[in-house]
């Protein structure tokens, strides 16, 4: 299905949707219920990252939402420095402090 550019959501509309869904996306176990394969995707991303870079030193998580992918990575990888970036300030505020 092709959507013409002028009919796509604006950055502001996307930001507002995420601002309103912070609570749902903040839960590592259920945060991606709208995407049925999200837990599998997070597992695959984590496994790929740890396999290709066994000694992870830094992570840049762009579009991090509530930081779920970084949290999942921390369950497998040793400690690393990370920067989280997201369009939604409420999403960033919901990220746990990762130390």
N, C-alpha and C positions, 0 to 999 in steps of 0.2 A: 504494500500500500504506500503510494507516494503522497506526501503532504507538501503542498506548495509552501515555500518559505514564509509567505505572508500569513499563512494560517497556523504556523507553529507558535508555541508559547514563547513569550518574551522572557528575557533573563529575569525581569522583575516578577513575572507570574511564576516562574520556576522557583525563585527565591521564596516567594510568599507561600507556595505549597509546602516546601521543606520547613519553613518557619512554623507552620501549623502542624507538622507531623513529627516534631522532635521526640515526644514521648514514645511513639511507636518505633522509630528508628534507633532509639537509644538502648534498646534491649538486645544484647548480643545474640540471645537464643531465638527471639521471635521478631527481631527488627525488620526482617525482610519478608514478612509473610505474603506480601503482594507478588513476590518473585518466588515461585515454588522451588527453584533450584538454587536459591541464594546460599543456603548452608553448604551445599556441594561446591558452589563456585568459590566461596571463601576458603574451603578446605583445599581445593585445587590450586588457588592462588598462593596459599601458604606453603603447600608442598613444593610448588614450582620455585618459589622464592628461596626456600631453605635448601633445595637440591642444587640450584644454580649458583647460589651464594651462601655456602655453609657458614661463613663467618661474617654475618651482616653487621655492619657498623652504623649505617645511617639509612633512614627511610623517609621518603617524601610521599605523603599520602594526599594526593590532589582529589578534591571532591570527597573528602573523608566522611561526610555526614557526621555520625556520632562516634566515629573512630573504630567501628567494629572490625574492619579488616586489620588494622594495626593491633588491636587487642587479640585477635585470633593469631596473628603472627607472633606476638609475645608469648603465647602458650607453647609455641614450638621452638622458636629461636631464642638464643641468649639475649641479654640486654643490648639495646642499641639506642642511638640518638634518633629522634624523629621530629618531623615538622608536619603538622596537619593543616590543610587548607580547605576551606569550604565557602561557598557562596552565602550560606545561612549562618549568621552570628549565633542564633539560638542553638543550632546544631553544634557549633564549636563549643558553646558554653556547656552543652550536655556531655561533651567528651570527658571521660574520667581523667584525672591527672595521671599521666603515665610517667612513672619514675624508674 
